Amino acid sequence: MEREIETLLPLYESGALDEAQRARVDAWLQSHPQEAARLQHLRTLKQVVQAEPQAAPEEVLTSLRQRVQHAPQLRPVPRWAQVLWGCALALACALLLWGAWHPGVTLQWQAPGGMWTAFRVYRAPAGTTDFRLLAELPVSDPAT
């Protein structure tokens, strides 16, 4: 029951209780002088806080107005720029994800005997050396 009365104290203070509930809280406060003193202390604090001015001092408002007036103005970003940056970000994310699951192409040249005969493209899964030949392009003689 004591817990129930403690939950009624804010309503008691604001005057929102009916007569029966108010009488119960009054009786409880009479039998608990420490709680009555605490409630009186809270009332005093409430009066002190309510007596303080609610508006900010004029010098604070003047300073704030000056800061707002002298702040750099931000221009809205055009819609086309937002779309362009969004597409660029989506493309970058797609490339990063693709690179994580499908490692890039490794280019390798071989010139046995000092003469190039073909351009070969190999690919291996990430972290391995198991290269697989993807394409072989014969090299044409640049002199002809």
N, C-alpha and C positions, 0 to 999 in steps of 0.2 A: 504494500500500500504506500510505503514511503516513496518508492520509485515513481508511482503514479502521481503523487502530489508534486514531486520535483518536476515532472513533465508539465504540470499545470502552471508552474510559477511564471513562465513568460506570458501566458494568457491572463493570469491573475494581474500581472503588472500592467498589461495593456487594457484591462477592463473588459475582456471578451468572455468572461465566465458568467454562467447564470448564477442565481442567488444560492442554490444548494451547493454548487461547486465552490463558490466564493466562501461560503460558511465553512466548508471542510478545510480549505486552505488556511483560513483565519485560525481555526482551531489547531491545525498542525503547527502553524507559526508560533502560537502561544505556548505549545508544548516543546518547541525546539527554538530556544532563544538565539542560539548561534546562527541558525538559518535565517531568522528574522533580522539579525544584525547584518548578515551578508546581503540580504535583500535590500535593506536600508542603504548599505554601502553602494550597491549597484544603482539605486535610485539617485544617490548623490553624484556618482560618476556620470550618469545619464544627464543630469541637470548641468553639470560642468561642461560636458561636450556640447549640449544644445545651446549653451550660452556663447560658445565661440562663434565668430563671424563665419558665414557660409561662403562668402565670395573671396576670391583671391585678392591680395593687395594690388593696387593700381600699377605699381612699378613692375610687378611680375607680368601683368597683362600687357603693359607697354612693351616690355622686353620681348615677350612672346610674339606680339604683332610685328615688331621689327624683324625678328628672325624669320618669320613666315614670309614677309614681304621681300626680304633680301635673299631668300633661298632660291637656288637655280630652278627654273621651271623645266619640268620634264615634258617632252613632247611625246604624244602617243606614237607607237610604232605602226607604220602602215600595214595593212592587212596582207599585202603581197609579201612583205618582208617576213611576217610571222609564218606564212605558208612556206616560203623558201627555206627559212631556218628549220622549220619542222621537217621538211623533206630531207634536208641535209643531215639532220640528226637521225632520222629513220634510216637513211642509207648507211650512215656510219655504224649504227647499231647492227644493221643487217650484215655488213661486211665483217664486223667483229665476231658476230655469232657464226657466220659461215666459216671464217678462218679457224674458229675453235673446233668445229666438227669436221671440216674438210681442209686439211693443210694446203698451203699454197703450192704453186707449181715451182719446181726447182729446174733451173736451166743449167745445162752442163755441156761443155764443148769438149770434143776430143779431136786431136790432130795427130794420128799415128804417122810417124815418119816425117813430121813437119808439114804435112799437107792436109788441109781440111777436106773431108769428103762428104760429111753430112752434119746437119744440125739436129740433135736429138733432144727431145723433151721427156724428162722422167718425173715421176711423182711417187712419194712414199707417205704412208700414214705418219702422223705427228709422233715424234719421239722414236722412230725406227729408222733403220737403214735399208729397208726392204723396198728398193726402188723398182718401179715398173715403167717400162718404156711406153709413153703415150703416143709419140709421133717421131718420125724420122724424115727430115727434109734434105734431099741431096743438095749439095752446094754447087752452084754453077761457077765456072771459071770467070772471074771478073774481067779478064783480058779479052774475052770473046764477046 
